[in-house]
Amino acid sequence: MASALKLFILAGEPSGDRIAADLVVRLRQRVSLSLVGVGGDELKAMGLAPLYPMSDLAVMGVSDVLRRLPLLLWRVEQTARAIRAGQPDIVVLVDAQDFSKLVAKRLKALGYPGTVILYVAPTVWARAPKRAAKLKPLFDEVLAVLPFEPEIMQKLGGPPTCYVGHPALAEGLNHVGGPEVGPLIVLPGSREGELRRHLLLFRAAIAGLADHPAIDGVVIPTLPALAQRIGEAVADWPLLVSVNDVRADRSALYGRAVAAISVAGTATLELAMARVPMVVSYVMDNHQARVFDKLGRPRVSLPNIILDRPVVTELAQSRPDAAAITASLRTLLDNKKVRQDQIAAFGELGDLMDSGAAGYPRQDPADRILSYWSRS
């Protein structure tokens, strides 16, 4: 066994960057680590010098992908060549599902003999169950952050999959919840496409709540790289808005929050872990809307997906509808029972996330990585 684990790790967006950084911390508690790859602020704080900016990979929807397709294809080739040249012991590709799959395919074509792990399971169970088996030749293992995914991947013939939890579990976000007055948390996303589609929409929605007695200002937790962009966009919002560093003490902030409006994504899981009542919105491009309708308009927020029932209000929109968001937020703020029902369900979700599903207990992601290194 080598004296240091040579790890290539890639994260394509901020949520994956946090997951990747958590893995690096866990590994460094156990072994000496040589780190190469692609990531954002979190991984850079771990000492990673990225091969290229993580923002190159942060795209949303078909239109954004097509706009950046030549760059994305070049980044696939660049990533695969860097892995082949560096010969790391283990490659961990965090989320960025389409990009990660293309990198894994290219590595196979180049004859890379090492271990390739996908961290964050693809949503094949929702979009394309038949694709699960096609992933099996590409990845030695999948590390899932949702407790029901290992069983589904097994049934669909996908790669070996285990449940490893989510970094939010370690953040101490599990408040009792339920202040009557407090800030409204606004989470418009981190990718440019998300911000473009949601910032103006959320502004219009909040304008209808400017005089609501339960709202004591608006807080937008975001990344330092986006703070100026978002700060300029919210300068004329009808409520006092502060733009905070998302890496700061979210536990204290979420503990004071009366409610939240968030795009669908990892943020909804973190809000649920913190017991913050929420409304979830997502504006789709035309292609996404067609696929969404074809799939029978499935659930889009992680609390609803994990608990398999409609716990939070979801507004998946093909055309922005600020009035619908305003009405849903007003119902949440005005009806204490609605908020308490969400908080109770979030407690159930937290227990499930902490332990894992029956037959698929939560495992430490570092243990899974090191189990492959010990075989080398």
N, C-alpha and C positions, 0 to 999 in steps of 0.2 A: 504494500500500500504506500502511496506517495506521502511525503511529509505534510503536504497541504492539499486540500481538496480544490481542484481547479474547476470552478463553476462558471458557466456562461448562463446569464439570466437576462431575460428580455421582458419588459413591461411596455405595453402600448398606450396606456392612458393612466390617469391619476389613481383610479381605484386599484388597478393592477400594480402600480408603483408601490402603493401602501402594502399590498399583500407580499410583494417581492421583498420589500425592506424588512417586513416581519420575519420572513423566512431567513434572510441573511443574519438578523440578530440571533435567531434561534440556533443557526448553524455555528456562529462564532462562539456561542457559549459551550460548544462541544468540540470543535476542531479548528485548526488553522485554515484560513480560506484565502484563495486567490480568485479575485472577482473580475470578470469581464462581461460586457454586454451593453444593453440599452435600457435607460430608465429616466425618470424625472427627478424632482427635488429630493424625494425620499431616498432613492438609491444613491443619488449623488452625495447625500449626507453620510451614506455608508462607505464612501470612498470610491464609488464607481465613476470612471471617466467614460461617458457614453460614446459609442461608435458614431452616433449621429443623434440629432434631437428627437426625443420621444414624440414631440408634437407632430412629426412627419407621419406618424401612424394613427393619430387620433382623428379618425374620420367617422362620419355618421351618415348612413343612408347611401343609396345607390348614386345619387347625384354627386355627393362629396367624393366617393370612391372613384367615379369616372373622371372627375376633375384632377385627381392626383394619381391616376393609374400608372403613368410612366415612372413617377418617383417611387411609388409603392413596389412596383416590380423590381426596380433597381435595388431598393432596400432589402427585398427578399434575397436577391443574389448576393449583395454585400454581406448580409448576415450569415448566409450559408457558407460563403467563402471564408469569413472570419472564423467560424466554428471549425471548418475543416483545417484551416491553417493552425489554429491554436490548440486543437485536439484536447478540449476540456474533458474532464472525467464525466461530467454530467451537464446536460443542457436542460434548463427549466424555462419554458415559454409560458408566460403568465397572461391568460385571457387573449385578447386580440385574435379572436378565433380564426378568421379567414387568413390573416397574415401568418399566424402560427402554423396553420395547416400547410400553407404554401412553403414555409421554411422547412418543415419536417419532410415534405415531399422532395424538396431540393436536396436535403441532406441525404436522403435515401439514394437519390440519383448520383450523388457525389461519392457514395460509398462510405459515409461517416459511420464508424463502428460503435460509437459510444451510446450512452443512455440518453433518451429524450423524454422528458416529463412535461405534460401539459397541466398547468396549475389553473384551475377554474374550468369546470366541465362545460362543454358546449351545450346549448339548449336544443339538442337533437330531439329530446323528448317532446318538445313543443312544435318545432318547425319541420323536422325531417327525420323521423325515426330510422329510416332505412340507411341513413348516413353513419349511424353509430358503428356498424361493422366495418365501414371503410376507414375508420380512424384506427382500427386495431393494428394494422401494419405500421402505422406512423409513430405511435407513442407507446413506450414501455409501460406507462401508468398515467392515470389521470388523478389529480388531487382535487376533490370536489369541495366546494364551500357551502353547498346546500345538502341537508341531511338525507333527502330522498333520492339523490342522484346515483349513488353506487348501485342500489337495487335496480333502478331503471336501466343503467348502462349494462348491467349484467344480463338483464332480460333481453336487451336489444342486441346483444353480441358485440358490445364495444370493448375497448381496452380495459384491463383491470383498473378498478376505480375504488378509492377509499375516501371517506369523509374526514376532513381535517379542520373543520370549523372556519371561522373568519377572524381576522385581527380585531374587529370590533368587540369580540368577546373579552379581550384583555384590557379594554379601555376604561372599564368601570362606568359604563354608560347606563347601567341598569337601575335607574331611579324609580321611586314609587310612582312619580308622575302626578300631574293634575293641578298646576297652579291656575287660579282663576284669571289672573292678569299677568301678562309678560310679553316678551318680544315674539314676533312672528318670524320664524325661520324660513328663508327663501333659498331654495337650491335649484338654480336654473341649468345645471350641468356644467361640464368643463370643456367639452369639445366645441369647436367654433360653430358647427351646425346646430348644436343644442342651444348655445347662447343666442344665435341668430333667430332661432324659432321661438324662444321662450322669454327672453328678457322683456320685450315689448308687451307680450301677452300677459306676463305676470304683473307688469306695471298697470295695465288696464284693469286687471282683476282686482288688484289691491286698491285702486282708486275708489272702488265701490265700498271699501271698508275703512276709509280714512278716518271716520269718526266713531269707529267701533270701540266701546269702552274697555274691551278685553285686550286690545292690542297696544302694547307699550313700545312702539317703534318696530323697525324691521332690521334683521341681521342677516347678512349674506356671507356665510363662511366660504372662502374660496382659496385658491392657490396664489402664492405671491406673484407668480408670472401673469395671473389674470386680474390682479387687484386693480391696476390702472384701467384696464379695458372695462371692467364691470363698474368701477367707480365713476367713470365718465358717463356710462350708460344710465346710471341711476341718479344722476345729479338732480334731475327734475322730478323725481318720484314724489307722490303726494304725502308720503309719510317720512319721518326721519329715518334714514338708512345708514347703517354702518357696515362696512365691508371688512370682515375679519379674516385672519390667516386660519385656514381650516386645520392647520397643524397645531394650533394653540389649544387651550383647555376646552375641548368640546363638551366634556362632561359637565362642567359648570354652566356653560351656555345652554346646553340642551335641558339641563335641570331647571332653568328659569323660563324656558319657552312655553308659551300657551298652546301653540300649534305650529304647523309647518305646511308649506306648499312645495312640492318637489317633483322634478322630472323622475320618470321611472328609471330604476337603476340601483346601484349599490347603496346610494344615499338613503333609500327607503328602508333598507335593512338596518342601517345604523340608527335612523330615527326610531325604528321600532324597538331596537335594543335599548334605547334611551327612554322609551315609553312616551314619545312625543306624538300626540294625535296629528294626523296628516290628511291632506288631500293630494292625490298623485295625478299628474298631467303628463301627457306626451303628445307632441305634434308630429305627425308622420308625413314623410314625403309621399308622392303618388304611388311609388312602387311599394313602400312599406304598407300603405293603406290597402292596396290590393291583396297583398299577402296576408295581412291581418284579417281581412274579410274572408279570404279563402280558408283560413285556419279556423274560422268560426268565432273570431273575436276573443281569443284567449286572454286570461289574466296577464297583466303586464307588471304589476308591482310585486316585489319579492315577499312581503308579508302575506299577500293573498295567495301567491303561488305556493309558498312553503306550507301554509296552514290549509290550503285547498278549500278556501271559502272566502266570500267577499267581506273582509274585515275593514278595509279602507276604501274610500270612494276613488275610483279610477276614471279619468277623463282622457281616453285615447282619442285624439281628434285628427281628422284629415284636414279640417279647416279650423284655425284658431277661434275659440269661443270663450272670451273673457267672462261673459255674463254667467256661463255655466260654472266656471271656477269660483267666481264671487259667491254664487248661491251655495255651492257646496261648502266653501269656507265659512260662510255665515251660519249654515246649519251646524257645522262642527263647533263653532264658537258659542252659539246660542243654546245648544242642547247638551247639558252636562252628561246625560246618560250616554249619548253617542260617543263623547270623549272617554267616559269611563269604560264603555264596552271595548273600545279600541285598546285602551291601556291594559285591560284584563287579557285580551287576546295576545297582546305583545308579551305579557308575562309567560303565557303558554309557549309562544314562539321562542322566547329566550331559553326556556327549559329544554326544548327540543334541539336548539342550536348548541347548547352546552353539552348535551349527552350524546346526540346522534339518534338515528332511527333504530328500531329493533333489529338486531342482527348485524348492524353496521355502526358500531360505536365510533365516536370521535377519536382520531389518532393525531399524533404530533407530526406536522409536515416534515420537520427536520429528521425524525426517525425514518420516514419513508425515503427521503433522499439518501441518508447515510446507509440504509440497507442496500442500496445499489452500489455505493462506493465500496462497501465491505466485500462485495463480490469481485471487484476489479483486481 
